[in-house]
Amino acid sequence: MTVTFLEDGHAASPTGWVAATAQCGIKYKGRDDLALLVSAEPCSAAAIFTTNKVKAAPVRYDMELVRRSPASLRAVVINAGNANACTGPDGDAAALAMAQAVESALALPADSVFVMSTGTIGVPMPIAKVLNGIAAAATTLAPNHGIAVARAIMTTDTRPKYCAARVVLPSGHTITIGGMTKGAGMIHPNMATLLATVTSDVAVNPACLDVALRAAANLSFNSISIDGDTSTNDTLLVLANGTANNPQIEDLASPDGQAFLEGLTAVCQHLAKAVVRDGEGATRFVTITVRGATDNADAKQAAMTIAKSPLVKTALYGADPNWGRVLCALGYSGAEIDPDKVLLSFGGMRVLEGGMPLPFDEKTASDLLNVPEITIDADLGLGDGIATVWTCDFSENYIKINAEYRT
């Protein structure tokens, strides 16, 4: 099985997909702030949503939509600049109006359009502007607009995030998986605070797709943290229209199912890492691996605790090899830990063994951390559990961005 990333691949790269953007003027001036992705054929659909009990209107709408129409979605419409969260009945009406406007403009069946919104919470949606944007976008759909739609959904992001990969299935068919995401702050499972849409031309039934998405998300979007916060709009959607004409995947354990899962995981990991690399105010991309845990769940819990520790993240910003902060995070993570068995390395340099510091050159260790991409490795010495997660450092710019987000 081969997974090959396409140069400049995007969410409209799979066959049967087109995209368009429009300027609505929701919050931003002089830029597109509405994105539309449309499939030529009905899609199998699966989605994961925020676990925050405060859910935005589009999240509530989409949760019911996927339950009603898991095999017949045709499009997704996304706006930036307004989250349509904490907006009451008017917000629910706006989410419905967005879906119905796309269905009307493109002559699609009812209950076939997914809605996403991102931006400021608690501000009424300027629905008239959005509906005008939908009407305009519906007239410019094309397969070469995939990068433009990734750019249109940005908020505090500094760059668009998109990719696509081709996967050769054991059955001999070739499928394409594309995607885009946005997110730079309020990032932590479950979900991370983001919007993500993954598209494909693979033929797969909805139940199998749902299992695949959750497995892929666990190793990607649910393995990142920027600041430990989860939001009201987090959504990860995958749509598969079957136009690759492969034998429909009914069982994820089948050879084709495993190949599809590997490709989906690779795309989701690429997108999730792109979110971390663009973390608000971030200067370093950090890979944290915990091994030797009693099981994988314990390893994941320990790694995520390190990833969200403000003390660890500020030390990383200062390139300070402060192993005590990492060991402390392991100790309160809730994972099984014996301090006398812990091994800890920064950038490949062993700094702690058996719960005691090793003699190491502080400047050399600092230099290993004073680079754009760094690693932290911990071995708990208790079992075979292992997990890798991704995070970034905390800088002054993170505070500045979030202090001024609404003003």
N, C-alpha and C positions, 0 to 999 in steps of 0.2 A: 504494500500500500504506500502511496506517495502523496504527501501534502506539499504543494508548491505555492508559495505566495506570489501573487501577480504584482508586477510593477504598477503602482498607482491604481490598484484594485479598490473597489468601493462597493457600496450597498446595491448599486444598479448593475454590477458586473455579472451576476448570474443571468442566465437566459430568461426572457420573459418579464424583465423588470425595467421600468422607466422611472424618472424622477423629475422634479421641478421645484423651483423656489419662487418666493415673492417678497416684496417689501410691504409690510403692513403698517409700520410705524407704531408698533405696540409700545416700545420703550426706546429702541435704538434708532438713530437717524442715519440715513445714507447707507443702509445695509439690509440684506435679506434677513427676515426673521420668521419665515414660514417655509416649511419643507413638506413635500408630498412624495411618497413612494407608492407605486402602483404596480400590481402584478397583472399579467395578461390572463391568468387562470386563477381559479379559487385555490386558496392555500390551506394546508394544515397549519395550525397555530398553537403555540405554547408561550406562556409568559410567567414571569416571576415579578412580584410586586413588593413594595416597601412593607416592612413589618410594623412601621410606625402606626399607632392607632389613629393618628390624625392623618387622614388620607385625602388627597386632592380630588376634586370632582372627576377629572379624567381617569384617575386610578379606579374610583368606584365604578365608573361607566365601563371601563375595560375589563374589570374583573367579571362582571356579569356578561359582557360581550363574548369573552373567550369561553365561558361556560355554555352560552347559547349556540355559538357558531364556531366550534373548534376546527371545522373542516371547510369553511367557506369565506374566510377573510380575503379581501382583495387589495386593501390599501391601508396606509398609516399616514396621518397628518400630524405635524408637530409644529408648535409655535414656541418661540423664545421671547423672554422679557416679562412674561406673566405666568405664574404657576397655576392660576385658577384654583388656589387652595384657600380654605377658610372664606369662601365667597358665597355660602348659603345656596338657596334654591336657584338664584340667578346663575351661579357657577355650574350647577348641574344642567341647567337649560343651555348654557353656552357650550358645554362639552357635547351635548346632543346635537346642537345646531351645527357644530363643526363637522361632526360625522355625517349628518344629513346633507350638508352642503356639498361635501365631496361625492356622496352617493348620487345626488341630483346632477352635479356638473358632469359626472362621468358615466351616468346611466348605469350605476351599479345597484345590486340588490340591497334591500334594507339589511341592517346588521352585518355589514361587510367592511366597515371602516373603523380602524383603531385610532384612538386619539391620545396624544401626549402633549403636555405643557411643561415649561420650565421657566423659572424666573422668580420675581418677587412674590412673596406670599401675602395674601390678604388684600390685594388690589383687584377691584372688579375688572373682569375681562372686557376689553373694548371690542365686543363681538362684531360690530358693524365693520370695523377695519379688518378683522380676521376673515370675515366672509368675503369681503372684496379681494383679499389676498388669495383665498382659495379659488375664486372664480378666475383670477389672473393666472395662477399656477396651473390650473387644469388645461390651459391652452398651450402650454410650453413643455409638456412632458417629453422626455427623450432619455435614452440610455446613457448619454454622456454627461448627465448632470449630477452624478453620484457624489463627486467631491463638493459641488456647490451645496447640496443638501446637508452634508456634514458640517459645512461652515455656517449655514443658516441657523442651526440649532444651538450654537455656542452662546454662553452667557459670560462668566468670568474666565472661560477658557482662553488661552492665548493662541491656540492653533486648532484646526479641525483634526478629528481622529477617525480614521477609516482604514479598511483593508479588505482584501478578498484573497481566497486561496482555492486552488483546484485540487480535487481529491480523486484519485483513480481507485474505483471500487474493485474488490476481488472479482466481481461479476463481469468486469471489463468495461463498465460504463464510467464516464467521467462526469463528476458533479462540480459545481462551483458554490462556494459559501462566501458571502460578502457581509459587510456590516459597517456600522458607524456608531459612535457614542459621543456623549458630552458629559463633562463633569470635571471639576477642579477643586471643589471644596465641599464640606459636609459629606465626606466619603468614609463610610464604614459599613460592613455587613450588619444586618441582612436586609436588604440589598446594600450595595454601596449607593451613595447619593448620586444618581446619574440617570440618564436615559440612554438606552441602547436598543438598536434595531438590527437584527441579524436576518439576512435574506438568503434563500437558496433555491436552486432548481431541482433539488432532490425530491424523489417520491418517497414519502414516509408517512405512516399513519399518525394521527394526533397524539394518541396515547404513548407511542414509542418516542415521538418528538419531545413530549413533556419529560419523560424519563431522561432523555439525552440532555435536554437543556439544564435540568437540575444537576446532573453530574458535571457538566461543563462549567456551570456557574460556581460550583463548590471549589473548583480548581482555578477560578479566574476572578470574576467579579466579587465573589464572597471570600477572596483571599487577598484583598487590598484594604488599606486604611490610609487616609490622609490626616484626619483630625478626630476620629472617633464618633462623629455625628452622623445620624441617619435622618432623612428628610421625609417630606410628605408626598413626593411625586416619583420616587424611585421605580423604574420599570425596565425590565429586560424582556424583549419580545423577539421571537424567532418565527419566521414565516417561510414555508416551503411549498413551491407551486407545482412540483412534479414534472416540469417541462424537460428535464434531462432524460426522461423516459426509461429510467432504471426500473427493474422489478421493485415494486413498493416494499420498503423496509418495514416489516411487521414485528421483528424481534431484534432488540438492540444487541443481543448476544450472538447474532449471526455474523458471518464475516463482513458482509456489507454494513451491518449495523455498527460493528466495532470500528470500521474504517470511517464511517460518517461521524461517529462520536469523537474519534481522534481529530478529524478536521474541524469539527465544531469547537472542540476544546482549544485547538490551536488558534482559531480566529478569536474566540472569547478572551484568551490570555493575551493576545496581541493588543486587543482593544482595552482590556483592563489595565495593562501596563502603561498604555498611552495616557490613561487618566492619571496614574500616579506620576508619570514623568512631567505632567502639566499641573501638578498640585499647586494650589495657590501659594505663591511665594517660595516654592521649593527650589533648592539649589542642588539637592542630591537625591538620586534614585537608589533605594536601599532594598536589597534582597536578604531576607531573613530565613534561614533554614534551621529547624529544630529536628534533630534525629535522636534515636535512642530513648524515645518516650515509651510509655507502657502500651500505647496504641496511637493510631493516626489522629484520633480526635483530641487526645491529650497534647500531641505535638502541635496541632493547629491552634488549640487554646493558648498554649505557651507562646507560640510565635506571634499570634495576634495581640497578645498582651504587651509584648515588647514593641510591636509596631505602633501601638496607640499611646505609648507612654510619653507624655510631654517632656519629661526629664531626659529620656533617651533621645528623643527627636531634637531637642535643643542642643544636647551634647554633640550630636552628629553634625548639626549646623556649624558648630565651633570646631569640628574635627578633633574633639576631645575623646581619647580612648578610655572613657569612664566605664570600665567593666562593671563597677559596683551597681550602676543604674540598671544594667541589663540583668545581672544576677538578682537584684531586688525585684524586678518585674517578673522574672521566672518564679520567684518565691511567693508572690501574691497572685499568680495567674490562676490558681485553682487546679493546675495540673499536678500530677504526682511528681515529686522532686526530692532527691537526696543530695543536698549540697556537696557532700563529700565525693560525689561521682560526676559532677558537672565539669565539662570541658568547654571552653569558650574561646573563639577566635574572632579577631577583627581583620578584615581584608586578607585572610589567610594566615595571619600571625597569631599564634597561640598566646593568650594573655592570662588564662586562668586554667587551673587543673586541680581537681579534687577539692574544689571550693576555696582554693588558696591562689593568690596572685603569683604569676611567674615573673622572674626578672626579664623585663623587656625594655627596649629603648623607646622612651616616650615620643621622641621626635619622629622616629621611624614609624611608629604606630599612628601618630597624628598624620603623617604624610600619606599613609595608606587610606585614611579617611577623608583627606582633603582633595577628593577627586569627585567627578560627577556621578559615578556609579560605584557603590561600595557593598560589601557583604558582611553579614554577621552570622556566624555559625555556632550553634550550641549542641552539644551531645549530652543528653541526660543520663546515659549509661544504664538505662532500666529495661529496655526492650527494643522492639523493631519499629516502633511508630516513627513516622517522618512526615513533615509538612514544610512547604515553602510558601511564604507570603511576601508581599511587596508593599513598601511604604516610602515616605520621603521625610525630609527634615522639616523643622519649624524655623522660619526666619521672621524678621521684623515685618517683612512684606505681607505675611499671612495676616498679621494683626491689622495692618493698614487696610488691606482689601476688605476684610470683614467688618472693620469699624465704619467703613464708608459705603457699604453695599447699597443701602437704601437712599443715601443722601448724595 
